Amino acid sequence: MAEFVQVSTTIDSPDAATELARSAVEARTAACGQVVGPINSVYWWEGKVDSAQEWLVLFKTTADRADALVEYIRALHPYEVPEVISTPITGGNPAYLAWIGQETRPR
């Protein structure tokens, strides 16, 4: 199992994306949250193809904090069925990965 994880979600405004990133970092469930966008999403919803402008938030955390981060996102997210995807980080800058570990420890 990977020691580090990237968790992603999409949300409907830049302010909501920034606030979700900030609050997750303040809660120490993520070391950082990066807001990307706007992006255009096309998806099936309630039996039809729909589209929306969204913002992507990429969180970095440790594997042992990933479930807490996922639950944190789900609890605060305004969508009925929010996208929340966890992807293992299989490598990277050792100093950056160590920083993720340090910044996700509850104080």
C-alpha positions as CSV (number, residue, x, y, z in Angstrom):
1,M,0.0,0.0,0.0
2,A,1.2,3.5,-0.8
3,E,2.2,5.7,2.1
4,F,0.8,8.9,0.5
5,V,-2.4,9.6,-1.4
6,Q,-3.8,12.3,-3.6
7,V,-7.6,12.9,-3.0
8,S,-9.6,14.8,-5.6
9,T,-13.0,16.4,-5.7
10,T,-14.9,18.9,-7.8
11,I,-17.1,21.7,-6.6
12,D,-19.2,24.5,-8.1
13,S,-17.3,27.7,-7.3
14,P,-13.8,29.0,-6.8
15,D,-14.7,30.3,-3.3
16,A,-16.2,27.0,-2.2
17,A,-13.1,25.2,-3.6
18,T,-10.7,27.5,-1.8
19,E,-12.7,27.2,1.5
20,L,-12.8,23.4,1.3
21,A,-9.1,23.3,0.7
22,R,-8.3,25.7,3.5
23,S,-10.5,24.0,6.0
24,A,-9.2,20.5,5.2
25,V,-5.6,21.8,5.7
26,E,-6.6,23.6,8.9
27,A,-8.2,20.3,10.1
28,R,-4.8,18.6,9.3
29,T,-6.6,16.0,7.1
30,A,-4.5,17.3,4.2
31,A,-1.1,18.9,3.9
32,C,-2.2,21.0,1.0
33,G,-5.1,21.6,-1.3
34,Q,-4.6,22.9,-4.8
35,V,-7.5,24.5,-6.7
36,V,-7.6,24.1,-10.5
37,G,-10.1,25.6,-12.8
38,P,-12.5,26.4,-14.0
39,I,-13.0,23.1,-15.7
40,N,-16.0,21.9,-17.8
41,S,-17.5,18.7,-16.6
42,V,-19.9,16.5,-18.7
43,Y,-21.7,13.7,-16.9
44,W,-24.9,11.6,-16.5
45,W,-27.2,12.9,-13.8
46,E,-30.8,11.9,-13.2
47,G,-31.2,10.1,-16.5
48,K,-29.7,12.7,-18.8
49,V,-26.4,14.1,-19.9
50,D,-25.6,17.4,-18.1
51,S,-22.7,19.7,-17.9
52,A,-21.3,22.3,-15.4
53,Q,-18.4,24.5,-14.8
54,E,-16.5,23.3,-11.7
55,W,-13.3,23.6,-9.9
56,L,-11.0,20.7,-9.1
57,V,-9.4,20.4,-5.7
58,L,-6.4,18.2,-5.3
59,F,-5.4,17.3,-1.8
60,K,-2.2,15.6,-0.6
61,T,-2.3,13.4,2.5
62,T,-1.0,10.2,4.0
63,A,-2.6,6.9,3.5
64,D,-3.5,6.7,7.2
65,R,-5.3,10.1,7.0
66,A,-7.1,9.5,3.7
67,D,-10.3,8.1,5.1
68,A,-10.5,11.0,7.5
69,L,-10.0,13.4,4.6
70,V,-12.7,11.6,2.5
71,E,-15.2,11.8,5.3
72,Y,-14.3,15.5,5.9
73,I,-14.9,16.3,2.2
74,R,-18.2,14.3,2.1
75,A,-19.5,16.0,5.3
76,L,-18.9,19.6,4.0
77,H,-19.5,19.1,0.3
78,P,-22.7,20.7,-1.1
79,Y,-23.3,18.0,-3.8
80,E,-25.7,15.1,-3.2
81,V,-23.1,12.7,-4.6
82,P,-19.8,14.4,-4.6
83,E,-16.8,13.1,-6.6
84,V,-14.2,12.0,-4.1
85,I,-11.4,9.9,-5.5
86,S,-8.3,8.6,-3.8
87,T,-5.2,7.8,-5.8
88,P,-2.0,6.3,-4.4
89,I,1.2,8.4,-4.8
90,T,3.8,5.8,-5.8
91,G,6.8,8.1,-5.8
92,G,8.0,11.7,-5.6
93,N,10.4,14.1,-4.0
94,P,11.3,12.5,-0.7
95,A,11.4,15.9,1.1
96,Y,8.0,16.8,-0.2
97,L,6.5,13.4,0.9
98,A,8.1,13.8,4.3
99,W,6.5,17.3,4.5
100,I,3.0,15.7,3.8
101,G,3.6,13.3,6.6
102,Q,4.6,16.1,9.1
103,E,1.7,18.4,8.2
104,T,-1.1,15.8,8.5
105,R,-0.3,14.8,12.1
106,P,-2.9,16.1,14.5
107,R,-1.5,18.7,16.9
